[in-house]
Amino acid sequence: VLGGAAVMMFASILISGIQLITKHPIGSREITIISVAIGLGYGLGATTGATAHLPYYVQLIFGGSGIVPAAIVAIIFNIILPKDAE
């Protein structure tokens, strides 16, 4: 749990750096989505045996990389998390 919290914290710091160089402000919703996606993608990409016990077709889709699960989580969070009222 502590490692997961640390990865999300470092991903939030990364997003804050990206926010400094972008034109449009990034809100807390976007920071949460990107931080969780980056953390999950890094975690699954760095841990080779993370998907070893999953069915073969799931391992084939993920491809040993964290890019696909990160994209899926980002899309799901973008749909689920409420947008700010403008």
DARAVEN-V35191 format. One record per run of one state. SS is the DSSP state (A for helix, B for strand, O for the rest). FROM is the first residue (numbers start at 1). TO is the last residue. If there is no record, write none. Layout:
SS_FROM_TO, SS_FROM_TO
This chain:
O_1_1, A_2_21, O_22_27, A_28_46, O_47_55, A_56_62, O_63_66, A_67_80, O_81_86
